[in-house]
Amino acid sequence: MVIEDARQTVTIYQNAFAYCKNLKSVTLPENVYLYDDAFEGCTALSDIYYNGRSEEHTSELQSHLNL
């Protein structure tokens, strides 16, 4: 899944993609605001790109993803 919107901040709400078991990759723009647990239970999610680059799971990003 690729989320793009250069015009404004993209908001991904709590549990927006919760338990999407087949979600494997997410590309997030620089202008994203993630609520906690936005990707909770996405057990197949292994590739996360933030602002066009692969990210190690920072503690802040990890708290929002709740993998």
Secondary structure in CASP SS format (residue, H / E / C, confidence):
PFRMAT SS
TARGET T0000
AUTHOR 0000-0000-0000
METHOD secondary structure of the structure
MODEL  1
M C 1.00
V E 1.00
I C 1.00
E C 1.00
D C 1.00
A C 1.00
R C 1.00
Q C 1.00
T C 1.00
V E 1.00
T E 1.00
I E 1.00
Y C 1.00
Q C 1.00
N C 1.00
A C 1.00
F C 1.00
A C 1.00
Y C 1.00
C C 1.00
K C 1.00
N C 1.00
L C 1.00
K C 1.00
S E 1.00
V E 1.00
T E 1.00
L E 1.00
P C 1.00
E C 1.00
N C 1.00
V E 1.00
Y E 1.00
L E 1.00
Y C 1.00
D C 1.00
D C 1.00
A C 1.00
F C 1.00
E C 1.00
G C 1.00
C C 1.00
T C 1.00
A C 1.00
L C 1.00
S C 1.00
D E 1.00
I E 1.00
Y E 1.00
Y E 1.00
N C 1.00
G C 1.00
R E 1.00
S E 1.00
E C 1.00
E C 1.00
H C 1.00
T C 1.00
S H 1.00
E H 1.00
L H 1.00
Q H 1.00
S H 1.00
H H 1.00
L H 1.00
N C 1.00
L C 1.00
END
